[in-house]
Amino acid sequence: MNRKKADSDQRCIIRENGGVPFLTFPIFPDDEIVHGFSTRLGGVSEGIWSSMNLSFSRGDREERVRENFDRIARAIGFSVEDLVFTDQVHGTDLLAVTEQHRGMGIARQKPENVDGLITNVPGIPLAGFYADCVPLFFYDPVKRAVGIVHSGWRGTAGKIGAAAVSRMSRAFGSDPSDILAAIGPSICGDCYEISRDVAEEFMDAFARGRWSRFLRDDGNGHYHLDLWTANEQILLDAGLKKEHLFITDLCTCCNPDLLFSHRATHGKRGNLAGFIMLKDKAGERKDRSASI
């Protein structure tokens, strides 16, 4: 397994349950939330989708994808029938999930044009889907709320991570300094070469002193983009504390045997997924809803 960071407190933890491996992040308390990030292992899909493909839209057989969802749900510890996910479009819109959204995505029609989910309702698992884009996980232990975001280059240039923090503050009263966050497995800066037009999006969105930290000009119109550092800067600017932020040590493109990568496979692949859910606490109402 190739790692891009050596700090022991910044390493993803590989767990396995029922023959299904998944990743967790040490910044999150196991007694308060359920969370996990899938690998490409432990499923039933075959060929380019082998084996834990979690996408219904990439040509895999539906019954195999459903079996994969059942397996990952049992392994991580949530009810697949309660799962909420969306039709991601590389935008910056978020949805505050309430009890009425329970099961939207897997059991009934999913919300459209949404790239981030937040909720303060215990027992509703939120999901996002990835294959090089950055998964962002959020947990506010004070106001008891969670979120998950899909942040590709467009979402990162649009600062969707900051939008999620702002939305949690408005919906739940979250103080950004209380929020714990993880930047999950995704493509690293060494692997992510981009064109000048993409680089210019970041030059326009960030001051030079900021974008020069994560954007490297290779000449001839080619650049390398470090999405991990860019999202770290976005979350720090949004008010998160450095010590409350976990930054991944795993690159999807560097680890094609473990993780799906769009770039490494030239688009011939399945989807990874991230999941997060509040655990029920004694006396906590399940019908809590956001003040939107």
C-alpha positions in Angstrom: 0.0 0.0 0.0 1.4 3.4 -1.0 1.1 6.1 1.6 1.7 9.8 1.1 2.1 10.7 4.8 4.2 9.1 7.5 2.6 10.6 10.6 1.0 7.7 12.6 -1.9 9.9 13.8 -2.7 10.7 10.1 -3.1 7.2 8.9 -6.4 5.7 7.8 -7.3 2.6 9.9 -8.2 -0.5 7.9 -10.9 -2.6 9.5 -12.6 -5.8 8.4 -16.0 -7.2 9.3 -17.5 -10.3 7.7 -14.8 -10.4 5.1 -15.4 -6.8 4.0 -12.5 -4.4 4.6 -13.2 -0.7 5.1 -11.3 2.4 6.2 -11.9 4.6 9.2 -10.3 7.8 10.5 -8.9 8.0 14.0 -10.2 11.5 14.6 -13.8 10.3 15.0 -15.1 8.6 18.2 -16.5 5.1 17.7 -18.9 5.5 20.6 -20.7 8.5 19.0 -20.8 8.0 15.3 -20.6 5.2 12.7 -18.4 5.9 9.7 -16.4 4.2 7.1 -14.9 4.4 3.6 -15.1 1.4 1.3 -12.3 -0.2 -0.6 -12.7 -2.1 -3.9 -12.5 -5.4 -1.9 -15.1 -7.7 -0.4 -17.9 -7.4 -2.9 -19.4 -9.6 -5.7 -18.9 -7.5 -8.8 -16.7 -8.8 -11.6 -14.5 -7.4 -14.3 -13.7 -3.7 -14.2 -16.1 -3.3 -11.3 -14.4 -5.9 -9.2 -15.4 -6.3 -6.5 -17.0 -3.8 -4.1 -18.6 -1.5 -6.7 -21.1 0.9 -5.2 -22.4 2.5 -8.4 -25.7 1.6 -10.2 -24.8 3.9 -13.1 -21.5 2.5 -14.4 -22.8 -0.6 -16.2 -22.6 -3.2 -13.4 -25.4 -5.6 -12.8 -28.0 -4.1 -10.4 -28.3 -7.3 -8.3 -24.5 -7.3 -7.7 -24.4 -3.6 -6.7 -27.3 -4.2 -4.2 -25.5 -7.2 -2.7 -22.4 -5.0 -2.3 -24.5 -2.3 -0.5 -25.8 -5.0 1.8 -22.3 -6.2 2.6 -20.8 -2.8 3.3 -23.8 -1.8 5.4 -23.4 -4.9 7.6 -19.7 -4.4 7.8 -19.8 -0.8 8.9 -22.9 -1.1 10.9 -25.9 0.7 9.5 -29.3 -0.2 7.9 -29.1 -0.1 4.1 -32.8 0.7 3.9 -32.2 3.9 5.8 -29.4 5.1 3.5 -29.5 8.6 2.0 -27.4 9.5 -1.0 -27.8 11.9 -4.0 -27.2 12.5 -7.7 -23.8 14.2 -7.5 -23.0 16.8 -10.1 -19.7 18.3 -9.0 -21.5 21.3 -7.7 -21.6 23.0 -4.2 -25.2 22.5 -3.2 -26.0 20.7 0.1 -29.1 19.1 1.6 -30.0 19.1 5.3 -31.4 15.6 5.8 -34.5 15.1 8.0 -36.6 12.1 8.9 -38.6 12.5 5.7 -35.5 11.8 3.6 -34.7 8.5 5.3 -34.1 5.8 2.6 -33.8 8.3 -0.3 -31.2 7.0 -2.7 -31.3 3.3 -2.0 -34.9 2.6 -1.2 -36.6 5.4 -3.2 -35.7 8.2 -5.6 -32.5 10.1 -4.6 -32.3 13.9 -4.3 -30.8 15.4 -7.5 -28.0 18.0 -8.0 -26.6 17.7 -4.5 -23.0 17.1 -3.6 -23.2 17.2 0.2 -25.4 16.0 3.0 -25.7 17.1 6.6 -28.0 15.9 9.4 -28.6 15.9 13.1 -31.0 12.9 13.0 -29.5 9.8 14.7 -29.8 6.5 12.7 -29.8 8.0 9.2 -26.6 7.0 7.3 -25.4 9.5 4.8 -23.3 8.5 1.7 -21.1 10.0 -0.9 -19.4 8.4 -3.9 -15.8 8.8 -5.2 -13.1 7.4 -7.4 -10.4 10.2 -7.1 -12.5 13.1 -5.9 -12.1 14.1 -2.2 -14.5 12.8 0.4 -15.0 15.3 3.3 -16.5 13.9 6.6 -17.8 16.2 9.4 -18.9 15.6 13.0 -19.9 18.2 15.5 -19.8 16.5 18.9 -21.4 19.5 20.7 -24.5 20.0 18.6 -24.5 16.3 17.5 -24.5 16.6 13.8 -22.7 15.0 10.9 -22.1 15.6 7.2 -20.4 14.2 4.1 -19.3 16.0 1.0 -18.1 15.2 -2.5 -15.3 17.6 -3.5 -13.7 17.2 -6.9 -11.7 20.0 -8.5 -14.9 21.9 -9.2 -16.3 21.5 -5.7 -12.9 22.4 -4.2 -12.6 25.5 -6.4 -16.1 26.4 -5.2 -15.1 25.7 -1.6 -17.9 23.2 -0.9 -16.1 22.3 2.4 -16.6 25.8 3.7 -20.2 25.7 2.4 -20.8 22.6 4.5 -19.4 24.2 7.6 -21.6 27.3 7.1 -24.7 25.2 6.5 -24.0 23.2 9.7 -23.7 26.5 11.6 -27.0 27.8 10.2 -29.0 24.5 10.4 -27.7 23.2 13.8 -25.9 26.1 15.5 -22.6 24.4 15.0 -19.5 26.4 16.1 -16.8 25.7 13.4 -14.1 25.4 16.1 -16.0 22.4 17.5 -16.3 20.4 14.3 -14.1 17.4 13.6 -13.4 16.7 9.9 -11.6 14.2 7.8 -10.2 14.6 4.2 -10.5 11.0 3.0 -8.7 8.9 0.3 -8.5 10.6 -3.0 -6.0 11.4 -5.7 -2.8 13.0 -4.5 -1.0 16.0 -5.8 1.8 14.0 -7.4 -0.8 12.1 -9.5 -3.2 14.8 -10.3 -2.0 16.7 -13.4 -4.4 19.3 -14.7 -4.7 21.8 -17.6 -4.2 25.5 -17.4 -8.0 26.3 -17.6 -8.5 24.2 -14.5 -5.5 25.8 -12.8 -7.0 29.3 -13.6 -10.2 28.4 -11.7 -8.0 28.0 -8.5 -6.0 31.2 -9.3 -9.3 33.1 -9.5 -10.7 31.5 -6.3 -7.6 31.9 -4.1 -5.0 34.6 -3.5 -1.6 33.7 -4.9 -0.2 33.2 -1.4 -2.8 30.5 -1.0 -3.0 28.8 -4.3 0.8 28.5 -4.7 0.7 26.1 -1.7 -1.3 23.5 -3.6 -0.8 24.4 -7.3 2.5 23.6 -9.1 3.2 25.0 -12.5 5.1 22.3 -14.6 5.4 24.5 -17.7 3.8 24.1 -21.1 0.4 24.6 -19.7 0.5 21.7 -17.3 0.0 21.9 -13.6 -0.2 19.6 -10.6 -3.0 20.1 -8.1 -2.9 19.0 -4.5 -6.6 18.7 -3.5 -5.7 17.6 0.0 -3.9 20.8 0.8 -6.5 22.9 -0.9 -9.3 21.4 1.1 -7.2 21.7 4.3 -6.8 25.4 3.6 -10.5 25.8 2.9 -11.5 24.1 6.2 -9.0 26.1 8.3 -10.3 29.3 6.7 -13.8 28.2 7.6 -12.8 28.1 11.2 -11.9 24.5 11.9 -9.0 23.9 14.3 -5.8 22.3 12.9 -6.0 19.7 15.6 -9.6 18.8 14.6 -8.6 18.0 11.1 -7.5 14.6 9.7 -5.8 14.5 6.3 -5.7 11.2 4.4 -2.5 9.2 3.8 -4.0 7.2 0.9 -4.0 8.1 -2.8 -6.6 6.4 -4.9 -4.4 6.6 -8.0 -1.4 5.2 -6.2 -3.4 2.2 -4.8 -5.4 0.8 -7.7 -5.5 -2.7 -6.2 -7.2 -1.3 -3.0 -9.2 1.7 -4.3 -11.0 2.6 -7.5 -9.4 5.4 -9.4 -10.9 7.1 -12.5 -7.5 8.4 -13.6 -5.6 5.2 -13.1 -8.1 3.1 -15.0 -9.0 5.7 -17.7 -12.6 5.7 -16.4 -13.1 1.9 -16.5 -14.0 1.3 -12.8 -16.6 1.2 -10.1 -17.3 3.6 -7.3 -16.0 3.8 -3.7 -18.3 5.3 -1.1 -18.1 7.0 2.3 -20.6 6.7 5.0 -21.4 8.6 8.3 -24.2 8.3 10.8 -25.0 9.6 14.3 -25.5 6.8 16.8 -28.6 6.9 19.0 -28.2 8.2 22.5 -30.5 7.5 25.4 -33.3 10.1 25.5 -32.4 11.5 22.1 -35.4 11.9 19.8 -35.1 10.3 16.4 -37.3 12.8 14.8 -34.9 15.7 15.2 -34.8 17.9 12.1 -32.7 20.8 10.9 -33.9 24.4 11.1 -33.4 25.2 7.4 
